Amino acid sequence: MGHAADIVVFSDLDGTLLDHQDYSWGPALPALNLLHDLGAGLVLATSKTAAEVCGLRDAIGFPDWPAIVENGGGLLAGGQTDTPDTGIYLQIRAILADLPSGFRGFGDMTTPEISHLTGLPPAQAALARDRRFSEPGLWSGTEQDLQTFLHAASEAGLTARRGGRFLTLSMGGTKADRMDEIIATCNPAHTIALGDAPNDLEMLQKADFGVIVNNPAAPAIPPLPGEARGRIKRTQKQGPEGWAQAVTALLTELGKIGERKAHG
């Protein structure tokens, strides 16, 4: 599930390590290189599918570390290209068929539609449809009808989460739940978590240090316990630039930057 490491960083992707507009992580490269030099771990924690994440994880440079996929619905093991198909997605779709109408999930959409909605190229949008643990979609009814739908979904065993763009239904499980599993295996001395939206809150609060990366496009995160003491911080800069500054500052605070030469 990854190597033993003194520091493990858990990071959201869109709007955090990846730029909200162009999905680039270029500005974070200096900090990613620092993590490499220190032998630290990087666990990507995202709403993306395993099919989307495995290529990104390789490109970012931490292919042997696990990734938390579909908002904590599952784990993509280090070195693997997919997660086992447990039938959870088909179960979610079957439950949805019996719920009040108004929700249109990725399973109801074409790849071009998903491409248009997300801004992803068609090839990436196809990977976003390759789901195992959750179903994102759009609500087309009234707010009152939505509450009726959400109540019925909950009664049927589904958990609903509102993200920046989509309402996502799952059988439960959070990024923080998967974090627990990874920490239990790696037993790091320090954990850092970075995210930009409310669905990252449990992860931010579970880590030794949490970082809220500035993203004006995401729903606002209210002041959190631990901010006053500096355990949870906020960046001024957005996306990968804010990510890099925060990680570098925390590595400095932990006295790790000076160790680069020993690992070089």
FENRAQUI-V542690 format. One record per run of one state. SS is the DSSP state (H for helix, E for strand, - for the rest). FROM is the first residue (numbers start at 1). LEN is the number of residues. If there is no record, write none. Layout:
# FENRAQUI-V542690
ss;from;len
SS;FROM;LEN
SS;FROM;LEN
This chain:
# FENRAQUI-V542690
ss;from;len
-;1;6
E;7;5
-;12;2
E;14;1
-;15;3
E;18;1
-;19;7
H;26;13
-;39;2
E;41;5
-;46;4
H;50;11
-;61;6
E;67;3
H;70;3
-;73;1
E;74;3
-;77;11
H;88;10
-;98;5
E;103;3
H;106;3
-;109;2
H;111;8
-;119;3
H;122;7
-;129;5
E;134;6
-;140;3
H;143;13
-;156;3
E;159;4
-;163;4
E;167;4
-;171;4
H;175;12
-;187;3
E;190;6
-;196;2
H;198;9
-;207;2
E;209;6
-;215;17
E;232;7
H;239;15
-;254;3
H;257;7
-;264;1
